[in-house]
Amino acid sequence: SGGANWLSITFTTGSSPTANGNIFTATYPQAFPAFPTYVVFSASNANAATDHAKFYMSGGTSGGFNMQANGTLPASTQFKLDFHIGGTG
């Protein structure tokens, strides 16, 4: 969900999460005119707050970014993250 340069993602890990695995790739509906984009994420539930350091963004471009695990996330756990996105140009 989201709009106006923000989005909210809720997901539940599987029974055997992969260490350092790709969680999702976000692709902007319209690319920013210049790189880089600035993405800030925050925890929106207690699980995400407890394990905040286990998430990081990689592969950012003017058209999107990847969210990855830093280590192994706990199994069968729901996380909710909010993202605020800005760009240059």
C-alpha positions in Angstrom: 0.0 0.0 0.0 1.0 3.6 -0.1 1.3 6.6 -2.4 2.9 10.0 -2.8 6.4 8.6 -2.3 5.7 6.3 0.6 4.8 2.6 0.9 4.1 0.1 3.6 5.0 -3.6 3.2 3.7 -6.4 5.5 5.1 -9.9 5.0 5.6 -13.1 7.0 8.7 -15.2 6.8 8.6 -18.8 5.9 9.5 -21.8 8.1 13.2 -21.7 7.1 14.3 -18.2 6.1 17.4 -17.9 3.9 20.4 -16.0 5.4 21.0 -12.7 3.6 18.1 -13.5 1.2 16.3 -11.0 -1.0 13.0 -10.1 0.6 11.5 -8.1 -2.2 12.3 -5.7 -5.1 10.5 -2.4 -5.2 10.1 -0.9 -8.7 8.8 2.7 -8.8 5.9 3.3 -11.2 7.9 6.2 -12.6 11.7 6.5 -12.3 13.1 9.5 -10.6 14.9 11.8 -13.1 18.3 11.4 -11.5 20.1 9.0 -9.2 20.3 8.5 -6.3 17.0 8.0 -4.6 16.9 8.3 -0.8 14.9 5.6 0.9 14.3 5.6 4.6 12.5 2.7 6.3 11.1 2.3 9.8 9.5 -0.5 11.8 5.8 -0.5 12.0 5.3 -3.4 14.3 7.1 -4.9 17.4 8.7 -7.7 15.4 10.3 -5.2 12.9 11.4 -3.0 15.7 13.1 -5.9 17.5 14.9 -7.1 14.4 15.4 -3.7 12.7 19.1 -4.3 12.1 18.3 -7.5 10.2 17.1 -5.5 7.2 19.0 -3.5 4.6 18.5 -2.0 1.2 20.8 -2.8 -1.7 20.8 -2.3 -5.4 19.2 1.2 -5.3 18.7 3.0 -8.6 16.5 5.8 -9.8 13.9 3.1 -10.6 13.7 1.1 -7.4 15.6 -0.8 -4.7 16.0 -4.3 -3.1 15.2 -5.1 0.5 17.4 -7.9 1.9 17.9 -9.7 5.1 21.0 -9.1 7.1 21.6 -12.5 8.5 18.6 -14.8 9.1 15.2 -13.5 10.1 13.2 -15.5 12.6 10.9 -18.1 11.1 7.1 -17.7 10.7 7.2 -14.1 11.9 5.2 -11.1 10.5 7.0 -7.9 9.8 5.7 -4.5 8.7 8.0 -1.8 7.3 7.2 1.7 6.1 9.3 3.4 3.5 9.7 7.1 2.6 11.3 7.7 -0.8 12.8 10.9 -2.2 14.9 11.6 -5.2 17.1 14.2 -6.8 16.5 16.0 -10.0 
